[in-house]
């Protein structure tokens, strides 16, 4: 099946960009009825997650909590780029998500959306969608 590269621009250091519609549109364009799709991020300071897409406070709360767990500045960090927190956040979120496709639709819960998670922006970023 087809692989497609998408490019997006983020506006802030930490940002969750919903990409559910891009994934669903790609699945529809590929005329997939049943199978699965992988959404993959090839960056070490960004990732892909599935979470609530109804209340924007969830994204804000998640970013705030990530900052609490992984503060941007830590006296013991030695990575010379100074973005160790971004690497930690991306590792926590993960580089990819696997979503079942049934009847031509992504099998997501009522409140679920797929997000590209930026942790070292603003940047221009790529991610990939592969239908299986």
VORO-275093 format. One record per atom (N, C-alpha, C): residue number from 1; residue in one letter; atom name; x, y, z. Coordinates in nm, 3 decimals, always signed. Each point is the difference from the previous one (the first is absolute). Layout:
// residues N
[rovo NUM,'A','CA',[X,Y,Z]]
...
***
This chain:
// residues 132
[rovo 1,'X','N',[+0.083,-0.119,+0.000]]
[rovo 1,'X','CA',[-0.083,+0.119,+0.000]]
[rovo 1,'X','C',[+0.087,+0.125,+0.000]]
[rovo 2,'X','N',[-0.065,+0.110,-0.011]]
[rovo 2,'X','CA',[+0.065,+0.129,-0.020]]
[rovo 2,'X','C',[+0.056,+0.059,+0.130]]
[rovo 3,'X','N',[+0.111,+0.071,-0.016]]
[rovo 3,'X','CA',[+0.061,+0.078,+0.106]]
[rovo 3,'X','C',[-0.008,+0.145,-0.042]]
[rovo 4,'X','N',[-0.038,+0.088,+0.094]]
[rovo 4,'X','CA',[-0.008,+0.141,-0.033]]
[rovo 4,'X','C',[+0.069,+0.083,+0.107]]
[rovo 5,'X','N',[+0.077,+0.099,-0.046]]
[rovo 5,'X','CA',[+0.068,+0.094,+0.089]]
[rovo 5,'X','C',[-0.084,+0.127,+0.011]]
[rovo 6,'X','N',[-0.017,+0.048,+0.121]]
[rovo 6,'X','CA',[-0.069,+0.125,+0.026]]
[rovo 6,'X','C',[+0.098,+0.096,+0.067]]
[rovo 7,'X','N',[-0.014,+0.127,-0.027]]
[rovo 7,'X','CA',[+0.083,+0.103,+0.062]]
[rovo 7,'X','C',[-0.091,+0.100,+0.069]]
[rovo 8,'X','N',[+0.038,+0.039,+0.121]]
[rovo 8,'X','CA',[-0.076,+0.102,+0.071]]
[rovo 8,'X','C',[+0.095,+0.094,+0.071]]
[rovo 9,'X','N',[-0.051,+0.119,+0.030]]
[rovo 9,'X','CA',[+0.078,+0.100,+0.074]]
[rovo 9,'X','C',[-0.061,+0.016,+0.137]]
[rovo 10,'X','N',[+0.086,-0.002,+0.101]]
[rovo 10,'X','CA',[-0.048,+0.025,+0.135]]
[rovo 10,'X','C',[+0.034,+0.144,+0.037]]
[rovo 11,'X','N',[-0.076,+0.054,+0.096]]
[rovo 11,'X','CA',[+0.011,+0.142,+0.033]]
[rovo 11,'X','C',[+0.065,+0.029,+0.134]]
[rovo 12,'X','N',[+0.005,-0.100,+0.087]]
[rovo 12,'X','CA',[+0.055,+0.021,+0.133]]
[rovo 12,'X','C',[+0.094,-0.115,+0.036]]
[rovo 13,'X','N',[+0.071,+0.015,+0.112]]
[rovo 13,'X','CA',[+0.092,-0.106,+0.042]]
[rovo 13,'X','C',[-0.073,-0.130,+0.022]]
[rovo 14,'X','N',[-0.109,+0.002,+0.075]]
[rovo 14,'X','CA',[-0.080,-0.119,+0.027]]
[rovo 14,'X','C',[-0.137,+0.021,-0.062]]
[rovo 15,'X','N',[-0.039,-0.094,-0.085]]
[rovo 15,'X','CA',[-0.129,+0.015,-0.068]]
[rovo 15,'X','C',[-0.051,-0.138,-0.041]]
[rovo 16,'X','N',[-0.129,-0.021,+0.015]]
[rovo 16,'X','CA',[-0.065,-0.122,-0.046]]
[rovo 16,'X','C',[-0.092,+0.037,-0.116]]
[rovo 17,'X','N',[+0.033,-0.050,-0.119]]
[rovo 17,'X','CA',[-0.074,+0.032,-0.122]]
[rovo 17,'X','C',[-0.084,-0.123,-0.038]]
[rovo 18,'X','N',[-0.131,+0.017,-0.004]]
[rovo 18,'X','CA',[-0.085,-0.114,-0.036]]
[rovo 18,'X','C',[+0.014,-0.029,-0.149]]
[rovo 19,'X','N',[+0.027,-0.125,-0.033]]
[rovo 19,'X','CA',[+0.018,-0.044,-0.139]]
[rovo 19,'X','C',[-0.099,-0.110,-0.037]]
[rovo 20,'X','N',[-0.101,-0.023,+0.082]]
[rovo 20,'X','CA',[-0.097,-0.106,-0.025]]
[rovo 20,'X','C',[-0.060,+0.010,-0.139]]
[rovo 21,'X','N',[-0.041,+0.120,-0.038]]
[rovo 21,'X','CA',[-0.064,+0.019,-0.131]]
[rovo 21,'X','C',[+0.095,-0.035,-0.115]]
[rovo 22,'X','N',[+0.128,+0.030,+0.015]]
[rovo 22,'X','CA',[+0.097,-0.034,-0.104]]
[rovo 22,'X','C',[+0.013,-0.151,-0.015]]
[rovo 23,'X','N',[+0.002,-0.069,+0.113]]
[rovo 23,'X','CA',[+0.010,-0.147,-0.002]]
[rovo 23,'X','C',[-0.126,-0.061,-0.061]]
[rovo 24,'X','N',[-0.116,+0.046,+0.045]]
[rovo 24,'X','CA',[-0.126,-0.054,-0.053]]
[rovo 24,'X','C',[-0.014,+0.028,-0.149]]
[rovo 25,'X','N',[+0.037,+0.121,-0.044]]
[rovo 25,'X','CA',[-0.008,+0.033,-0.143]]
[rovo 25,'X','C',[+0.092,-0.090,-0.082]]
[rovo 26,'X','N',[+0.119,-0.026,+0.051]]
[rovo 26,'X','CA',[+0.094,-0.088,-0.070]]
[rovo 26,'X','C',[-0.055,-0.142,-0.011]]
[rovo 27,'X','N',[-0.057,-0.049,+0.109]]
[rovo 27,'X','CA',[-0.060,-0.134,-0.001]]
[rovo 27,'X','C',[-0.113,-0.005,-0.104]]
[rovo 28,'X','N',[-0.083,+0.102,-0.002]]
[rovo 28,'X','CA',[-0.110,+0.006,-0.097]]
[rovo 28,'X','C',[+0.054,+0.004,-0.144]]
[rovo 29,'X','N',[+0.103,+0.081,-0.024]]
[rovo 29,'X','CA',[+0.057,+0.012,-0.134]]
[rovo 29,'X','C',[+0.062,-0.131,-0.048]]
[rovo 30,'X','N',[+0.046,-0.082,+0.094]]
[rovo 30,'X','CA',[+0.060,-0.129,-0.035]]
[rovo 30,'X','C',[-0.105,-0.110,-0.015]]
[rovo 31,'X','N',[-0.124,+0.036,+0.024]]
[rovo 31,'X','CA',[-0.116,-0.093,-0.009]]
[rovo 31,'X','C',[+0.022,-0.126,+0.083]]
[rovo 32,'X','N',[+0.053,+0.019,+0.119]]
[rovo 32,'X','CA',[+0.020,-0.111,+0.093]]
[rovo 32,'X','C',[-0.130,-0.026,+0.074]]
[rovo 33,'X','N',[-0.047,-0.122,+0.000]]
[rovo 33,'X','CA',[-0.121,-0.036,+0.073]]
[rovo 33,'X','C',[+0.035,-0.054,+0.139]]
[rovo 34,'X','N',[+0.096,-0.092,+0.005]]
[rovo 34,'X','CA',[+0.041,-0.061,+0.127]]
[rovo 34,'X','C',[+0.151,-0.018,-0.001]]
[rovo 35,'X','N',[+0.060,+0.029,+0.112]]
[rovo 35,'X','CA',[+0.145,-0.012,+0.011]]
[rovo 35,'X','C',[+0.049,+0.080,+0.118]]
[rovo 36,'X','N',[+0.109,+0.070,-0.022]]
[rovo 36,'X','CA',[+0.057,+0.083,+0.106]]
[rovo 36,'X','C',[+0.083,+0.110,-0.064]]
[rovo 37,'X','N',[+0.027,+0.101,+0.078]]
[rovo 37,'X','CA',[+0.084,+0.111,-0.045]]
[rovo 37,'X','C',[+0.101,+0.029,+0.111]]
[rovo 38,'X','N',[+0.120,+0.033,-0.042]]
[rovo 38,'X','CA',[+0.105,+0.042,+0.092]]
[rovo 38,'X','C',[+0.029,+0.147,-0.026]]
[rovo 39,'X','N',[+0.002,+0.079,+0.106]]
[rovo 39,'X','CA',[+0.038,+0.141,-0.008]]
[rovo 39,'X','C',[+0.133,+0.010,+0.073]]
[rovo 40,'X','N',[+0.103,+0.045,-0.073]]
[rovo 40,'X','CA',[+0.137,-0.005,+0.051]]
[rovo 40,'X','C',[+0.068,+0.137,-0.010]]
[rovo 41,'X','N',[+0.073,+0.035,+0.105]]
[rovo 41,'X','CA',[+0.075,+0.126,+0.008]]
[rovo 41,'X','C',[+0.150,-0.032,+0.002]]
[rovo 42,'X','N',[+0.078,+0.049,-0.099]]
[rovo 42,'X','CA',[+0.142,-0.033,-0.006]]
[rovo 42,'X','C',[+0.090,+0.100,+0.075]]
[rovo 43,'X','N',[-0.051,+0.064,+0.103]]
[rovo 43,'X','CA',[+0.078,+0.101,+0.072]]
[rovo 43,'X','C',[+0.022,-0.044,+0.145]]
[rovo 44,'X','N',[+0.113,+0.038,+0.057]]
[rovo 44,'X','CA',[+0.031,-0.040,+0.138]]
[rovo 44,'X','C',[-0.057,+0.095,+0.105]]
[rovo 45,'X','N',[-0.055,+0.113,-0.043]]
[rovo 45,'X','CA',[-0.058,+0.094,+0.095]]
[rovo 45,'X','C',[-0.147,+0.030,-0.033]]
[rovo 46,'X','N',[-0.065,-0.095,-0.065]]
[rovo 46,'X','CA',[-0.143,+0.009,-0.029]]
[rovo 46,'X','C',[-0.055,-0.142,-0.002]]
[rovo 47,'X','N',[-0.130,-0.014,+0.005]]
[rovo 47,'X','CA',[-0.059,-0.134,+0.001]]
[rovo 47,'X','C',[-0.144,+0.000,-0.045]]
[rovo 48,'X','N',[-0.062,-0.116,+0.010]]
[rovo 48,'X','CA',[-0.140,-0.020,-0.039]]
[rovo 48,'X','C',[-0.074,-0.064,+0.116]]
[rovo 49,'X','N',[-0.117,+0.052,+0.032]]
[rovo 49,'X','CA',[-0.080,-0.060,+0.106]]
[rovo 49,'X','C',[-0.148,+0.002,-0.039]]
[rovo 50,'X','N',[-0.078,-0.077,+0.072]]
[rovo 50,'X','CA',[-0.146,+0.001,-0.012]]
[rovo 50,'X','C',[-0.053,+0.044,+0.135]]
[rovo 51,'X','N',[-0.087,+0.102,-0.002]]
[rovo 51,'X','CA',[-0.059,+0.046,+0.125]]
[rovo 51,'X','C',[-0.128,+0.075,-0.031]]
[rovo 52,'X','N',[-0.058,+0.060,+0.103]]
[rovo 52,'X','CA',[-0.129,+0.068,-0.014]]
[rovo 52,'X','C',[+0.008,+0.116,-0.096]]
[rovo 53,'X','N',[-0.102,+0.011,-0.086]]
[rovo 53,'X','CA',[-0.005,+0.111,-0.095]]
[rovo 53,'X','C',[-0.122,+0.090,+0.019]]
[rovo 54,'X','N',[-0.075,-0.017,+0.108]]
[rovo 54,'X','CA',[-0.120,+0.080,+0.022]]
[rovo 54,'X','C',[+0.027,+0.125,+0.083]]
[rovo 55,'X','N',[+0.083,-0.009,+0.100]]
[rovo 55,'X','CA',[+0.025,+0.110,+0.092]]
[rovo 55,'X','C',[+0.144,+0.048,-0.017]]
[rovo 56,'X','N',[+0.022,+0.122,-0.051]]
[rovo 56,'X','CA',[+0.136,+0.051,-0.021]]
[rovo 56,'X','C',[+0.081,+0.012,+0.129]]
[rovo 57,'X','N',[-0.067,+0.001,+0.115]]
[rovo 57,'X','CA',[+0.073,+0.005,+0.127]]
[rovo 57,'X','C',[+0.086,-0.124,+0.020]]
[rovo 58,'X','N',[-0.039,-0.112,-0.058]]
[rovo 58,'X','CA',[+0.080,-0.122,+0.014]]
[rovo 58,'X','C',[+0.139,+0.021,-0.059]]
[rovo 59,'X','N',[+0.008,+0.058,-0.119]]
[rovo 59,'X','CA',[+0.131,+0.027,-0.062]]
[rovo 59,'X','C',[+0.082,+0.094,+0.087]]
[rovo 60,'X','N',[-0.062,+0.106,+0.047]]
[rovo 60,'X','CA',[+0.072,+0.096,+0.085]]
[rovo 60,'X','C',[+0.048,-0.066,+0.129]]
[rovo 61,'X','N',[-0.087,-0.080,+0.061]]
[rovo 61,'X','CA',[+0.038,-0.069,+0.124]]
[rovo 61,'X','C',[+0.114,-0.098,-0.025]]
[rovo 62,'X','N',[-0.007,-0.073,-0.111]]
[rovo 62,'X','CA',[+0.106,-0.097,-0.029]]
[rovo 62,'X','C',[+0.135,+0.070,-0.018]]
[rovo 63,'X','N',[+0.000,+0.109,-0.075]]
[rovo 63,'X','CA',[+0.125,+0.074,-0.021]]
[rovo 63,'X','C',[+0.053,+0.054,+0.132]]
[rovo 64,'X','N',[-0.088,+0.055,+0.082]]
[rovo 64,'X','CA',[+0.042,+0.052,+0.131]]
[rovo 64,'X','C',[+0.059,-0.110,+0.087]]
[rovo 65,'X','N',[-0.067,-0.117,+0.000]]
[rovo 65,'X','CA',[+0.049,-0.110,+0.083]]
[rovo 65,'X','C',[+0.133,-0.056,-0.052]]
[rovo 66,'X','N',[+0.015,-0.006,-0.133]]
[rovo 66,'X','CA',[+0.130,-0.041,-0.056]]
[rovo 66,'X','C',[+0.109,+0.095,+0.048]]
[rovo 67,'X','N',[-0.030,+0.131,+0.000]]
[rovo 67,'X','CA',[+0.099,+0.098,+0.046]]
[rovo 67,'X','C',[+0.033,-0.019,+0.148]]
[rovo 68,'X','N',[-0.099,-0.041,+0.079]]
[rovo 68,'X','CA',[+0.026,-0.024,+0.142]]
[rovo 68,'X','C',[+0.091,-0.122,+0.018]]
[rovo 69,'X','N',[-0.025,-0.105,-0.076]]
[rovo 69,'X','CA',[+0.079,-0.123,+0.013]]
[rovo 69,'X','C',[+0.138,+0.018,-0.063]]
[rovo 70,'X','N',[+0.005,+0.067,-0.114]]
[rovo 70,'X','CA',[+0.125,+0.020,-0.074]]
[rovo 70,'X','C',[+0.024,+0.150,-0.019]]
[rovo 71,'X','N',[+0.052,+0.068,+0.103]]
[rovo 71,'X','CA',[+0.025,+0.144,-0.012]]
[rovo 71,'X','C',[+0.102,+0.030,-0.110]]
[rovo 72,'X','N',[-0.020,+0.112,-0.067]]
[rovo 72,'X','CA',[+0.086,+0.034,-0.113]]
[rovo 72,'X','C',[+0.145,+0.019,+0.044]]
[rovo 73,'X','N',[+0.020,+0.057,+0.116]]
[rovo 73,'X','CA',[+0.136,+0.020,+0.051]]
[rovo 73,'X','C',[+0.019,-0.085,+0.126]]
[rovo 74,'X','N',[+0.102,-0.083,-0.003]]
[rovo 74,'X','CA',[+0.034,-0.080,+0.118]]
[rovo 74,'X','C',[+0.151,+0.006,+0.016]]
[rovo 75,'X','N',[+0.043,+0.028,+0.120]]
[rovo 75,'X','CA',[+0.143,+0.023,+0.025]]
[rovo 75,'X','C',[+0.089,-0.120,-0.034]]
[rovo 76,'X','N',[-0.055,-0.119,-0.003]]
[rovo 76,'X','CA',[+0.081,-0.119,-0.028]]
[rovo 76,'X','C',[-0.001,-0.042,-0.148]]
[rovo 77,'X','N',[-0.085,+0.061,-0.081]]
[rovo 77,'X','CA',[-0.003,-0.034,-0.143]]
[rovo 77,'X','C',[+0.132,+0.039,-0.066]]
[rovo 78,'X','N',[+0.051,-0.090,-0.083]]
[rovo 78,'X','CA',[+0.128,+0.025,-0.065]]
[rovo 78,'X','C',[-0.010,+0.009,-0.152]]
[rovo 79,'X','N',[-0.114,-0.030,-0.058]]
[rovo 79,'X','CA',[-0.016,+0.006,-0.145]]
[rovo 79,'X','C',[+0.027,+0.143,-0.046]]
[rovo 80,'X','N',[+0.097,+0.018,-0.088]]
[rovo 80,'X','CA',[+0.045,+0.134,-0.035]]
[rovo 80,'X','C',[-0.105,+0.084,-0.074]]
[rovo 81,'X','N',[-0.097,-0.063,-0.065]]
[rovo 81,'X','CA',[-0.105,+0.078,-0.066]]
[rovo 81,'X','C',[-0.097,+0.062,+0.100]]
[rovo 82,'X','N',[-0.003,-0.052,+0.123]]
[rovo 82,'X','CA',[-0.087,+0.056,+0.102]]
[rovo 82,'X','C',[-0.146,-0.040,-0.012]]
[rovo 83,'X','N',[-0.029,-0.107,-0.075]]
[rovo 83,'X','CA',[-0.138,-0.040,-0.018]]
[rovo 83,'X','C',[-0.028,-0.142,+0.051]]
[rovo 84,'X','N',[+0.066,-0.036,+0.107]]
[rovo 84,'X','CA',[-0.021,-0.132,+0.059]]
[rovo 84,'X','C',[-0.146,-0.022,+0.034]]
[rovo 85,'X','N',[-0.068,+0.102,+0.050]]
[rovo 85,'X','CA',[-0.143,-0.013,+0.035]]
[rovo 85,'X','C',[-0.080,-0.042,-0.123]]
[rovo 86,'X','N',[+0.029,+0.056,-0.116]]
[rovo 86,'X','CA',[-0.072,-0.035,-0.123]]
[rovo 86,'X','C',[+0.023,-0.147,-0.036]]
[rovo 87,'X','N',[+0.122,-0.049,+0.018]]
[rovo 87,'X','CA',[+0.028,-0.141,-0.026]]
[rovo 87,'X','C',[-0.076,-0.090,+0.097]]
[rovo 88,'X','N',[-0.009,+0.040,+0.126]]
[rovo 88,'X','CA',[-0.072,-0.079,+0.100]]
[rovo 88,'X','C',[-0.150,-0.004,-0.032]]
[rovo 89,'X','N',[-0.056,+0.114,-0.034]]
[rovo 89,'X','CA',[-0.143,+0.006,-0.033]]
[rovo 89,'X','C',[-0.031,-0.086,-0.121]]
[rovo 90,'X','N',[+0.084,+0.010,-0.104]]
[rovo 90,'X','CA',[-0.023,-0.078,-0.122]]
[rovo 90,'X','C',[+0.011,-0.149,+0.027]]
[rovo 91,'X','N',[+0.094,-0.040,+0.084]]
[rovo 91,'X','CA',[+0.013,-0.142,+0.035]]
[rovo 91,'X','C',[-0.121,-0.047,+0.079]]
[rovo 92,'X','N',[-0.055,+0.085,+0.084]]
[rovo 92,'X','CA',[-0.118,-0.036,+0.079]]
[rovo 92,'X','C',[-0.122,-0.017,-0.091]]
[rovo 93,'X','N',[-0.019,+0.090,-0.094]]
[rovo 93,'X','CA',[-0.114,-0.007,-0.092]]
[rovo 93,'X','C',[+0.017,-0.114,-0.098]]
[rovo 94,'X','N',[+0.119,-0.016,-0.054]]
[rovo 94,'X','CA',[+0.028,-0.104,-0.098]]
[rovo 94,'X','C',[+0.003,+0.055,-0.141]]
[rovo 95,'X','N',[+0.061,-0.074,-0.089]]
[rovo 95,'X','CA',[+0.022,+0.044,-0.138]]
[rovo 95,'X','C',[-0.115,-0.036,-0.094]]
[rovo 96,'X','N',[-0.090,-0.091,+0.042]]
[rovo 96,'X','CA',[-0.103,-0.044,-0.094]]
[rovo 96,'X','C',[-0.125,-0.048,+0.073]]
[rovo 97,'X','N',[-0.106,-0.009,-0.077]]
[rovo 97,'X','CA',[-0.126,-0.059,+0.047]]
[rovo 97,'X','C',[-0.053,-0.091,-0.110]]
[rovo 98,'X','N',[-0.063,-0.106,+0.041]]
[rovo 98,'X','CA',[-0.058,-0.101,-0.089]]
[rovo 98,'X','C',[-0.150,+0.006,+0.022]]
[rovo 99,'X','N',[-0.076,+0.023,-0.109]]
[rovo 99,'X','CA',[-0.145,+0.015,+0.012]]
[rovo 99,'X','C',[-0.068,-0.100,-0.093]]
[rovo 100,'X','N',[-0.096,-0.072,+0.052]]
[rovo 100,'X','CA',[-0.078,-0.095,-0.079]]
[rovo 100,'X','C',[-0.094,+0.077,-0.092]]
[rovo 101,'X','N',[-0.015,-0.050,-0.123]]
[rovo 101,'X','CA',[-0.097,+0.055,-0.095]]
[rovo 101,'X','C',[-0.106,-0.106,-0.023]]
[rovo 102,'X','N',[-0.126,+0.038,+0.020]]
[rovo 102,'X','CA',[-0.110,-0.091,-0.024]]
[rovo 102,'X','C',[-0.111,+0.074,-0.074]]
[rovo 103,'X','N',[-0.050,-0.062,-0.102]]
[rovo 103,'X','CA',[-0.105,+0.060,-0.082]]
[rovo 103,'X','C',[+0.042,+0.136,-0.057]]
[rovo 104,'X','N',[+0.129,+0.014,-0.029]]
[rovo 104,'X','CA',[+0.052,+0.122,-0.059]]
[rovo 104,'X','C',[+0.023,+0.114,+0.097]]
[rovo 105,'X','N',[-0.019,-0.024,+0.130]]
[rovo 105,'X','CA',[+0.014,+0.105,+0.103]]
[rovo 105,'X','C',[+0.104,-0.039,+0.103]]
[rovo 106,'X','N',[+0.066,+0.101,+0.055]]
[rovo 106,'X','CA',[+0.092,-0.024,+0.111]]
[rovo 106,'X','C',[-0.081,-0.046,+0.120]]
[rovo 107,'X','N',[+0.046,-0.103,+0.066]]
[rovo 107,'X','CA',[-0.069,-0.051,+0.118]]
[rovo 107,'X','C',[+0.053,+0.074,+0.122]]
[rovo 108,'X','N',[-0.058,+0.118,+0.022]]
[rovo 108,'X','CA',[+0.035,+0.085,+0.113]]
[rovo 108,'X','C',[-0.121,+0.012,+0.091]]
[rovo 109,'X','N',[+0.025,+0.023,+0.127]]
[rovo 109,'X','CA',[-0.108,+0.022,+0.094]]
[rovo 109,'X','C',[-0.067,+0.135,-0.027]]
[rovo 110,'X','N',[-0.116,+0.019,+0.060]]
[rovo 110,'X','CA',[-0.080,+0.121,-0.023]]
[rovo 110,'X','C',[+0.080,+0.128,+0.019]]
[rovo 111,'X','N',[+0.084,+0.004,+0.101]]
[rovo 111,'X','CA',[+0.071,+0.124,+0.032]]
[rovo 111,'X','C',[+0.147,-0.004,-0.042]]
[rovo 112,'X','N',[+0.040,-0.101,-0.077]]
[rovo 112,'X','CA',[+0.142,-0.014,-0.035]]
[rovo 112,'X','C',[+0.036,+0.073,-0.129]]
[rovo 113,'X','N',[+0.120,+0.056,+0.001]]
[rovo 113,'X','CA',[+0.060,+0.060,-0.118]]
[rovo 113,'X','C',[+0.147,-0.037,-0.005]]
[rovo 114,'X','N',[+0.058,+0.011,-0.119]]
[rovo 114,'X','CA',[+0.142,-0.030,-0.020]]
[rovo 114,'X','C',[+0.073,+0.134,-0.003]]
[rovo 115,'X','N',[+0.109,+0.009,+0.076]]
[rovo 115,'X','CA',[+0.074,+0.125,+0.014]]
[rovo 115,'X','C',[+0.147,-0.015,-0.036]]
[rovo 116,'X','N',[+0.050,+0.098,-0.075]]
[rovo 116,'X','CA',[+0.144,+0.020,-0.015]]
[rovo 116,'X','C',[+0.041,+0.087,+0.117]]
[rovo 117,'X','N',[+0.096,-0.046,+0.078]]
[rovo 117,'X','CA',[+0.043,+0.071,+0.122]]
[rovo 117,'X','C',[+0.137,+0.061,-0.021]]
[rovo 118,'X','N',[+0.004,+0.131,-0.003]]
[rovo 118,'X','CA',[+0.125,+0.075,-0.012]]
[rovo 118,'X','C',[+0.051,+0.032,+0.139]]
[rovo 119,'X','N',[+0.130,-0.025,+0.023]]
[rovo 119,'X','CA',[+0.059,+0.031,+0.130]]
[rovo 119,'X','C',[+0.126,+0.086,-0.012]]
[rovo 120,'X','N',[+0.034,+0.046,-0.120]]
[rovo 120,'X','CA',[+0.123,+0.077,-0.020]]
[rovo 120,'X','C',[-0.020,+0.100,-0.114]]
[rovo 121,'X','N',[-0.114,+0.064,-0.002]]
[rovo 121,'X','CA',[-0.034,+0.090,-0.110]]
[rovo 121,'X','C',[+0.031,+0.144,+0.032]]
[rovo 122,'X','N',[-0.049,+0.086,-0.087]]
[rovo 122,'X','CA',[-0.074,-0.031,-0.122]]
[rovo 122,'X','C',[+0.093,-0.054,-0.108]]
[rovo 123,'X','N',[-0.055,-0.091,-0.080]]
[rovo 123,'X','CA',[+0.078,-0.064,-0.107]]
[rovo 123,'X','C',[-0.092,-0.042,-0.115]]
[rovo 124,'X','N',[+0.063,-0.036,-0.110]]
[rovo 124,'X','CA',[-0.069,-0.068,-0.108]]
[rovo 124,'X','C',[+0.031,-0.148,+0.018]]
[rovo 125,'X','N',[-0.104,-0.081,+0.008]]
[rovo 125,'X','CA',[+0.016,-0.142,+0.032]]
[rovo 125,'X','C',[-0.068,-0.089,-0.103]]
[rovo 126,'X','N',[+0.051,-0.121,-0.010]]
[rovo 126,'X','CA',[-0.060,-0.101,-0.087]]
[rovo 126,'X','C',[-0.056,-0.113,+0.086]]
[rovo 127,'X','N',[-0.103,-0.065,-0.053]]
[rovo 127,'X','CA',[-0.045,-0.127,+0.056]]
[rovo 127,'X','C',[-0.053,-0.084,-0.115]]
[rovo 128,'X','N',[-0.011,-0.129,+0.023]]
[rovo 128,'X','CA',[-0.037,-0.093,-0.106]]
[rovo 128,'X','C',[-0.123,-0.079,+0.040]]
[rovo 129,'X','N',[-0.078,-0.035,-0.103]]
[rovo 129,'X','CA',[-0.115,-0.089,+0.019]]
[rovo 129,'X','C',[+0.018,-0.116,-0.096]]
[rovo 130,'X','N',[-0.013,-0.120,+0.052]]
[rovo 130,'X','CA',[+0.009,-0.121,-0.081]]
[rovo 130,'X','C',[-0.122,-0.086,+0.027]]
[rovo 131,'X','N',[-0.070,-0.038,-0.105]]
[rovo 131,'X','CA',[-0.116,-0.087,+0.012]]
[rovo 131,'X','C',[+0.047,-0.143,-0.020]]
[rovo 132,'X','N',[-0.047,-0.088,+0.088]]
[rovo 132,'X','CA',[+0.035,-0.142,-0.010]]
[rovo 132,'X','C',[-0.123,-0.079,-0.039]]
***
